Amino acid sequence: MHRKFLLAASVALTISSSFARADDPLFHDLGGRDGIATIVDDATSNFLSDPRIKATFDNTNMDRFKVNLTDQLCLVAGGPCEYKGHSMSEAHKGLHVTNADFNALVEDLQAGMDKAGVPFATQNRLLARLAPMQRDVVTR
């Protein structure tokens, strides 16, 4: 059985050391690791309650998912984190994720950032870094 593992704007990037700068303003503007963990908690609740995508998370270890997503967003935001999860193409293989699914997840992530009080411009900076991942997540 495939792991159903959908990341908001998930990492198609091979996460590179170019993101790993603890002094990156985006990392700090998101509230550091603690702020990102709060965003992930809220976004994950949104994913699981969203009728458009909640089935994608059936059979997913949500505790592990939240740790991996936090690490991934932390790294992409320029924080001093290490992402140990699967590549985005591997994680989404066989899930038949559509553009509509991807967009729903991004909306749910944005709602999580709104709840955490992340300014719109900061949200856009994170989403711009996540956008290239769409090509490895959307498979149909």
C-alpha positions as CSV (number, residue, x, y, z in Angstrom):
1,M,0.0,0.0,0.0
2,H,1.4,3.4,-0.9
3,R,2.0,6.0,1.7
4,K,-0.4,8.8,1.1
5,F,1.9,11.7,1.7
6,L,0.9,15.1,0.3
7,L,2.9,18.2,1.1
8,A,1.6,21.6,0.6
9,A,3.4,22.8,-2.1
10,S,5.6,19.8,-1.6
11,V,9.3,19.5,-2.3
12,A,10.1,18.6,-5.8
13,L,13.3,20.4,-5.2
14,T,16.1,18.3,-4.3
15,I,16.5,20.3,-1.1
16,S,19.8,22.0,-1.4
17,S,22.1,23.5,1.0
18,S,21.4,26.9,-0.6
19,F,18.3,27.0,1.6
20,A,20.2,26.0,4.7
21,R,21.0,29.4,6.1
22,A,20.0,30.0,9.7
23,D,20.1,33.8,9.0
24,D,17.6,33.7,6.2
25,P,15.0,36.4,6.9
26,L,12.1,34.1,5.7
27,F,12.9,31.5,8.4
28,H,12.8,34.3,11.0
29,D,9.7,35.9,9.5
30,L,7.9,32.6,9.8
31,G,8.7,32.5,13.5
32,G,11.6,30.1,13.3
33,R,11.1,26.4,13.9
34,D,8.5,26.9,16.5
35,G,6.5,29.2,14.3
36,I,6.7,26.7,11.4
37,A,5.6,23.9,13.7
38,T,2.5,25.9,14.6
39,I,1.8,26.5,10.9
40,V,2.2,22.8,10.2
41,D,-0.2,21.9,13.1
42,D,-2.9,24.2,11.8
43,A,-2.4,23.3,8.1
44,T,-2.5,19.6,8.9
45,S,-5.8,20.0,10.7
46,N,-7.0,21.8,7.6
47,F,-5.8,19.0,5.3
48,L,-7.6,16.4,7.4
49,S,-10.9,18.3,7.5
50,D,-10.9,19.4,3.8
51,P,-13.3,17.1,1.9
52,R,-11.3,17.8,-1.3
53,I,-8.1,16.2,0.0
54,K,-8.6,14.4,3.3
55,A,-8.7,11.0,1.7
56,T,-5.2,11.5,0.5
57,F,-4.0,11.2,4.1
58,D,-5.7,7.8,4.7
59,N,-3.0,5.4,5.9
60,T,-0.5,8.2,6.7
61,N,1.3,8.3,9.9
62,M,0.3,11.9,10.8
63,D,2.9,12.3,13.6
64,R,5.7,11.5,11.2
65,F,4.1,13.6,8.4
66,K,4.0,16.6,10.7
67,V,7.7,16.2,11.7
68,N,8.7,15.8,8.1
69,L,6.7,18.7,6.9
70,T,8.0,20.9,9.6
71,D,11.6,19.9,8.8
72,Q,11.0,20.5,5.1
73,L,9.4,23.9,5.4
74,C,12.1,24.9,7.9
75,L,14.8,23.9,5.4
76,V,13.0,25.6,2.4
77,A,12.6,28.7,4.5
78,G,16.4,28.8,5.1
79,G,16.4,27.4,8.6
80,P,19.0,25.0,10.1
81,C,16.9,21.9,9.6
82,E,17.5,18.6,8.0
83,Y,14.7,16.9,5.9
84,K,14.9,13.1,6.1
85,G,11.7,12.3,4.2
86,H,11.2,10.9,0.7
87,S,11.7,12.9,-2.4
88,M,8.4,14.5,-3.6
89,S,8.2,12.4,-6.7
90,E,8.7,9.2,-4.6
91,A,6.3,10.3,-1.9
92,H,3.5,11.1,-4.4
93,K,4.1,8.2,-6.8
94,G,0.8,6.4,-7.5
95,L,-1.3,9.0,-5.6
96,H,-2.7,10.5,-8.8
97,V,-2.6,14.0,-7.4
98,T,-4.3,16.6,-9.6
99,N,-3.8,20.3,-9.9
100,A,-7.0,20.8,-8.0
101,D,-5.7,18.6,-5.1
102,F,-2.4,20.6,-5.1
103,N,-4.3,23.9,-5.1
104,A,-6.5,22.7,-2.2
105,L,-3.5,21.9,-0.2
106,V,-1.9,25.3,-0.8
107,E,-5.2,27.0,0.2
108,D,-5.1,24.9,3.5
109,L,-1.5,25.8,4.1
110,Q,-2.3,29.5,3.6
111,A,-5.2,29.2,6.0
112,G,-2.7,27.8,8.6
113,M,-0.4,30.7,8.0
114,D,-3.2,33.2,8.3
115,K,-4.2,31.6,11.7
116,A,-0.6,31.9,12.8
117,G,-0.6,35.6,11.8
118,V,1.9,35.3,9.0
119,P,1.7,38.4,6.8
120,F,0.6,37.9,3.2
121,A,3.9,39.0,1.8
122,T,5.8,36.4,3.9
123,Q,3.3,33.7,2.9
124,N,4.0,34.6,-0.8
125,R,7.8,34.3,-0.2
126,L,7.4,30.8,1.2
127,L,5.0,29.7,-1.5
128,A,7.4,31.0,-4.2
129,R,10.0,28.7,-2.9
130,L,7.6,25.8,-2.7
131,A,6.0,26.3,-6.2
132,P,8.6,24.3,-8.2
133,M,7.6,21.3,-6.2
134,Q,4.3,21.1,-8.1
135,R,5.8,19.3,-11.0
136,D,6.9,16.4,-8.8
137,V,3.6,16.3,-6.8
138,V,1.0,16.6,-9.6
139,T,0.9,13.3,-11.5
140,R,-2.3,13.6,-13.5
